[in-house]
């Protein structure tokens, strides 16, 4: 039986950040902790959120690292408790949003955060006691603002997923205006993250026709807009469509992801300096080629349908088109350019085999398959 659940309230428009007081009142947050990073503060985006809430007592934690860690979650929990906060507002990309979800768990549940990780059987331990979260994304890529999961590097250096419907933000305030100043390289990397979500979840063999439709629309919007938004950050139509693609990719990937993400999660744990969206972009061509022979891919004509959404002539063009797009966007040509070492492969493969995305790939990968995908992505 297929289970489908779309429950997030989304505000999508230029200037939507001004709705923060309204959404705090609706959710019941009176003393929020804003979870963000130093880059968002330096760019002036944090101030826009603060300016929208003149009547609220707001605390700020702005020390989220580029890949959120269990240590950052603990530090934010201290600020949350010291200020007697009753909810969280995540302002930033996927890292602040995922960190806020970690705080939502840790501030209200006993024991180490690892206890609640999906692969540790922790999803059922996450209860309705979680602190409410409002998400204000400042990039168009992760889609964490409408997702039930968070990815956090825990104390033993594993990059783990935490999943529960209780973690879905109570409100997603998606304001494309907050992305207008995003640098080209970050626009490209986060945009390819959104495109990877749309493509990989569409390839998954799990049954969820609404997710398939959402993913294809997100792919069409994202593919047509990413180059425009990267070359001209002030292109408002491209920014709107790229943020839409980010939302849609995440709404769709409730269906499941696959080898792109099992590899990028694992490698991101081995080397936390790596940007998740960039890793997804680099892994995507090899995984598309690996998935092409899967029975569900052929039966459902999934490559052909993706090619149509991308404006390509043939299903055989999809993998190469992604590689070419990466090059046009100025993203790395392969893992070697990113400093990845072949001697890391064994650790990356072990992590990928254990990752929560491994089993929802349309073709179940072996250790040898993962080694070949890594080699092809170098």
Buried (B, 14 or more C-beta within 10 A) or exposed (E): EEEEEEEBBBBBBBEBBBBBBEBBEEBEBBBBBBBBBEBBBEBEBBEBBBEBBEEBEBBBBBBBBBBBBBBBBBBBBEBBEEBEBBBBBBBBBBBBBBBBBBBBBBBBBEEEBBBBBBBBEBBEBBEEEBBBBBBBBBBBBBBBBBBBBBBBBBEEEBBBBBBBEBBBBBBBBBBBBBBBEBEBBBBBBBBBBBBBBBBBBBBBBBEBEBBBEBBBBBBBBBBBBBBBBBBEBEBBEBBBBBBBBBBBBBBBBBBBBBBBBBBBBBBBBBBBEBBBBBBBBBBBBBBBBBBBEBEBBBEBEBBBBBBBBBEBEEBEBBBEBBBEBBEEBEBBEBBEEBEBEEEBBEBBBBBBBBBBBBEBBBBEBEEEBBBBBBEBBB
